[in-house]
Amino acid sequence: AQSVSQHNHHVILSEAASLELGCNYSYGGTVNLFWYVQYPGQHLQLLLKYFSGDPLVKGIKGFEAEFIKSKFSFNLRKPSVQWSDTAEYFCAVNDGGGYNKLIFGAGTRLAVHP
Amino acid sequence: GAVVSQHPSWVICKSGTSVKIECRSLDFQATTMFWYRQFPKQSLMLMATSNEGSKATYEQGVEKDKFLINHASLTLSTLTVTSAHPEDSSFYICSARDSAGVAYEQYFGPGTRLTVT
């Protein structure tokens, strides 16, 4: 069965620092990968997604992620974080089944200090 | 576009009662909707896949008689927590797939916080 691992459970950064959140998945077939963000008290929002093509994917709010097939990774990056990026970040992979269910990682809680 | 709503946003009920949570796709049709459960500071766990006009598909370990799902129209799925107990207290989130959109994308509702006393 597919699984998703997020290595950093809690990250604390100062504003303007660079961010990289790790995500590894276990499925060896064709995958569709996603990063979602959940701001405090709000619902999940899609940051970016990878289906095919250019492995470097750009999303909203200056985020990007790189799909490295050989490493089964899809790490999220942002060159300079802001206080408003404080949120929980979830990596997800679709299971490739008929319903295209999403398998979520455990999440990474990011706190950005001014 | 692609807005999903949930009602209620929060509910408190007494142990032993049943609670119904609605999930609506507001500007698109959704043949498939999903129900998740999120415990505090944890990830989303898929409970079931809801299909319009047919029975829901439950994930392993989820009691289908306790968590009743009905997807009676292309814009509405409901989750009923029957005979709720304090351990059912959680954040319930639904998502919906646009029937006319990309198959892999899901749009999430804002969630419903259930507290059972």
HADDOCK unambig.tbl for C-alpha pairs under 7 A between the chains (distance, minus, plus):
assign (segid A and resid 42 and name CA) (segid B and resid 110 and name CA) 6.37 0.50 0.50
assign (segid A and resid 43 and name CA) (segid B and resid 108 and name CA) 6.86 0.50 0.50
assign (segid A and resid 43 and name CA) (segid B and resid 109 and name CA) 6.36 0.50 0.50
assign (segid A and resid 43 and name CA) (segid B and resid 110 and name CA) 4.33 0.50 0.50
assign (segid A and resid 43 and name CA) (segid B and resid 111 and name CA) 6.68 0.50 0.50
assign (segid A and resid 44 and name CA) (segid B and resid 108 and name CA) 6.06 0.50 0.50
assign (segid A and resid 100 and name CA) (segid B and resid 104 and name CA) 5.84 0.50 0.50
assign (segid A and resid 104 and name CA) (segid B and resid 43 and name CA) 6.74 0.50 0.50
assign (segid A and resid 104 and name CA) (segid B and resid 44 and name CA) 6.39 0.50 0.50
assign (segid A and resid 105 and name CA) (segid B and resid 43 and name CA) 6.58 0.50 0.50
assign (segid A and resid 106 and name CA) (segid B and resid 42 and name CA) 6.17 0.50 0.50
assign (segid A and resid 106 and name CA) (segid B and resid 43 and name CA) 4.71 0.50 0.50
assign (segid A and resid 107 and name CA) (segid B and resid 43 and name CA) 5.90 0.50 0.50
